[in-house]
Amino acid sequence: MHPIVKLQKDWFKEGHTTSYEFRKEQLQKLKKMLNTFEKPILQALKFDLGKSEYEAYTAEIAFLKSEINDHIKHLKEWMAPVRVKAPLTHAGSKNYIMKEPYGTALVIAPWNYPVQLAVAPVIGAVASGNTVIIKPSELTPTVSWVIKRMIEQYFPPHYIAVIEGDKEVTQELMDQPIDYVFFTGSVPVGKKIMEQASKRLIPVTLELGGKSPAIVHQDANIDLAAKRIAWGKFTNAGQTCIAPDYLYVHHEVKPKFLNALQKYIFEFYGEESLLNEDYVKIVNRSHFDRLSSYLDEGNILAGGRVDSMQLRIEPTIIDQVTWSDEVMQEEIFGPILPILTYDDLEGIINEINEHPKPLALYYFGGSEEDQQKVTQSISFGGGCINDTLYHILNPHLPFGGVGESGMGSYHGKASFDTFSHEKSITKQTTKFDQKFRYPGSKIGLKAIKTILG
């Protein structure tokens, strides 16, 4: 067994994490940790990904602080046993559900929001009373180094530890007798994680991705739709698992929409976005080359220029794209937005349903009937009507995928529930006994038929 895993499992068994007071104190320490390391976090995100201070703080640090505050506010309520009703056969008994931690949780984080997606699951795991091992992404090494240093400063390794390294380290950790795995990343790697976890029957949460569509119907508020899609798609240079991956636009509003979309791209990033120091770069050469290859497809309406030295690609709109093009074969995960045109809403609903279930879907339109048709007819993890990304910011909305876009959810109470096992308890009375339950009872069968039908 890996020494850190053994250390945590032995310490967990001693019962240190069970009390409300302990868990609340650890959540407060997490918040203090973020305050203390705010500047190093921002500098590391700038160095590894080119994130501006505004984008880094809002999408990473502020998000985590809000999540911690919500957990602290509701922790006592979430920890309390939940009383449930009982049938007549259980007369005199008390029945309730206890929430207990799994034990040692492994959090495997990605590179696109390397602080937020490493620490957000930890908040739920800590609130639920688990110990935690964090495996940061090796693709953002500076951020990984900062995460390790700040965790080591605030938490002992027998409680929360950071283990850095590449996929071989992940493999080694997956071979350990951990009690829960929380993975955020790509679909292919998620499948491997689930396969490895199944060998030990370890429960998993998989936060994956896929091709998340946005739909702009003919009755949409075109200017606002363009503004919100430009923001949701090109934030973090499109390297967001819930970013609109491609766009369906009704043919009647397409020219007006495309003009508005280009207007907001220029407003947000300037006409020379490659020179904008606040515009995020692509994480590494491999991803840059993959994204650059898509620029040979379709008809580029805006953007398309690249800076191979700085690993930057302009916010790009590609028209005349079909499902047979390479750009439509996998999640883009970059600042390239393919446009597909449609006439009939029912037709694109069927077309989307022919492909794997996406992590997110965004519908822009005024008709409540059409809104309901889209949200009820298409299976997806979560999404917005007349907006993008915003559903992820509500701690009362569980966030997660379905099918190939993932399994399980978190944020707010969903995080606490994810890292908690629901233990069902019946506390039976000793003041009387139901004789019909025992063999030889003369009224047993009649009583069972009367009570249970």
Stockholm file with secondary structure:
# STOCKHOLM 1.0

chainA/1-453         MHPIVKLQKDWFKEGHTTSYEFRKEQLQKLKKMLNTFEKPILQALKFDLGKSEYEAYTAEIAFLKSEINDHIKHLKEWMAPVRVKAPLTHAGSKNYIMKEPYGTALVIAPWNYPVQLAVAPVIGAVASGNTVIIKPSELTPTVSWVIKRMIEQYFPPHYIAVIEGDKEVTQELMDQPIDYVFFTGSVPVGKKIMEQASKRLIPVTLELGGKSPAIVHQDANIDLAAKRIAWGKFTNAGQTCIAPDYLYVHHEVKPKFLNALQKYIFEFYGEESLLNEDYVKIVNRSHFDRLSSYLDEGNILAGGRVDSMQLRIEPTIIDQVTWSDEVMQEEIFGPILPILTYDDLEGIINEINEHPKPLALYYFGGSEEDQQKVTQSISFGGGCINDTLYHILNPHLPFGGVGESGMGSYHGKASFDTFSHEKSITKQTTKFDQKFRYPGSKIGLKAIKTILG
#=GR chainA/1-453 SS CCHHHHHHHHHHHTTTTCSHHHHHHHHHHHHHHHHHTHHHHHHHHHHHHCCCHHHHIIIIIIHHHHHHHHHHHHHHHHHSCEECCCCGGGTTCEEEEEEEECSEEEEECCSSSTTHHHHHHHHHHHHTTCEEEEECCTTSHHHHHHHHHHHHHHSCTTTEEECCCCHHHHHHHHTSCCSEEEEESCHHHHHHHHHHHHHTTCCEEEECCCCCEEEECTTSCHHHHHHHHHHHHHGGGGCCTTSCCEEEEETTTHHHHHHHHHHHHHHHHCTTGGGCTTSCCCSSHHHHHHHHHGGGSSEEEECCCEETTTTEECCEEEESCCTTSGGGSSCCCSSEEEEEEESCHHHHHHHHHTSCCCSEEEEECSCHHHHHHHHHHSCCSEEEESCSSGGGGCTTSCEECCGGGEECEESTHHHHHHTEEEEEEEECCSSCCCGGGSTTCTTHHHHHHHHHC
#=GC SS_cons         CCHHHHHHHHHHHTTTTCSHHHHHHHHHHHHHHHHHTHHHHHHHHHHHHCCCHHHHIIIIIIHHHHHHHHHHHHHHHHHSCEECCCCGGGTTCEEEEEEEECSEEEEECCSSSTTHHHHHHHHHHHHTTCEEEEECCTTSHHHHHHHHHHHHHHSCTTTEEECCCCHHHHHHHHTSCCSEEEEESCHHHHHHHHHHHHHTTCCEEEECCCCCEEEECTTSCHHHHHHHHHHHHHGGGGCCTTSCCEEEEETTTHHHHHHHHHHHHHHHHCTTGGGCTTSCCCSSHHHHHHHHHGGGSSEEEECCCEETTTTEECCEEEESCCTTSGGGSSCCCSSEEEEEEESCHHHHHHHHHTSCCCSEEEEECSCHHHHHHHHHHSCCSEEEESCSSGGGGCTTSCEECCGGGEECEESTHHHHHHTEEEEEEEECCSSCCCGGGSTTCTTHHHHHHHHHC
//
